[in-house]
């Protein structure tokens, strides 16, 4: 991990402000979802990218009963059904 040299204080509600320079650089806009990870004693923030529940692909996703699937996995599942 590379230090940015930016230090922010947490407010009484546990919030911190991400500087505009970081939000711009990482293409994070107002109301964008952000994922929170913990790695050892570090907290990692990452812009949320929806992905296929099976392979992790992030392109051309299809919502099926609340789950996201990519076309390749949909085809694989369809092919499984055809072999029965």
C-alpha angles and dihedrals in degrees: 000000000000119000117233093199089232117131123188131180120233115237126228091272094053096257130139129187119236108219116249090241091062094043091051094046092049094040093240112156131189111290094013111143115249125198120221120214131181119214113177105305094340129099113213123197119200132176105253115248116186112229144182111280091225108039106011095240113156101198132094094354121189121209110225115178092329095314124107118229132177120228092251093057091044088055092047091052091046090051090052090055092050093055092060 
